[in-house]
Amino acid sequence: MSDTPLLSLVVAVYNGEKFLSAFFDSIKAQHLDSLELVVVDDGSSDNSAAIIAQYASEFPYYKVIEQSNQGVSAARNTGLAEATGEYVAFPDIDDVIYPGMYPRLLEMAKKNDLDVATCNGTYIYDDGRPSKKIFPSDKLQSTDVLDGPTWLQRALASRKFLHVTWLNIYRHAFIKAQGFTFEHGLRHQDIPWTTEVLLTAKRVQYTDETFYDYLIHSASVSHTPGTDDTRMRNARHYMKILEMLYVINQRYPDAVRRVPACQWQIAKEGLGILHAINNIGDTAKKREIIQELFDRGIWTLIWKNARGLRQHWRLGRRYFRLKRYLA
């Protein structure tokens, strides 16, 4: 066995006792001998540490790092700094990973010298709604080897692309050379991460084969109506994402010229901010976040990056509604 694992899985854990045994068993079912697990216990207060310790003898390379709770991005960065594999991946512990996922992605990556290998998955709803593919097959089909900007444009143009890290494996040397890390404390940080990775990747391949169930918990913070305060926080997270996407677009102008959907994406995420603001009931809080939207230049950013009559029409209607609160 080589001293360098073929694949490192960077696993962020926070109070995951309900999911960890099934998760580790799904990784064992991948039947990969050259596999490294880097498990970061991000300040769990439940029985996670004991379950993590139970699996130490089940894998040839197994690292456990404990830190105070700092969030999933910080945990991933901690694990990424310790990973030694030729490829790296970032699975979520509460999802279902099918047998054969990582062998298939590694086969693609090794055969075609890929920076990124990616597959399809399924949305699974715990409220009884029927499952559906994450990327509809009529919108995104399997590809040959593409450069990252070509795949990003194709994916964003489908209007069905989901920015996620957990359907991909990445060449570790590529990630290190670019110095990529995750943004601390930012929800939905997969959006800027995936965008920048694909703008810089030279060789990417996608297979429509389904290997991953993404579980949508109806009671989770992301899928419940929330309060005015959570809506304000969500709006601020997306403001930060827009600022990051804008900086990324400026950083790679040649690549972005080939991916006009990068600009459409900023306006699309901006509409999400406006939707969150619209649902804030408290007038004073709504006025506060609207003022911040204009003061930070977020509105200008959204408007300048809008593409097509439909986006501009929708934004124009929102503009006059927003301004009424500042009169």
Buried (B, 14 or more C-beta within 10 A) or exposed (E): EEEEBBBBBBBBBBBBBEBBEEBBEBBBEBEBEBBBBBBBBBBBEBEBBEBBEEBEEEBEBBBBBBEEEBBBBBBBBBBBEBBBBBBBBBBBBBBBBBEBBBBBBBEBBEEEEBBBBBBBBBBBBEEEEEEEBBBEEEBBEEBEBBBBBBBBBBBBBBEBBBBBBBBBBBBBEBBBEBEBBBBBEBBBBBBBBBBBBBBBBBBBBBBBBBBBBBBBBEEEEEEEEBEBEBBBBBBBBBBBBBBBBBEBBEEBEEBBEBBEBBBBBBBBBBBBBBBBBEBBEEEEBBBBBBEBBEEBBBBEBBBEBBBEEEBEEBBEEBBEEBEEBEE
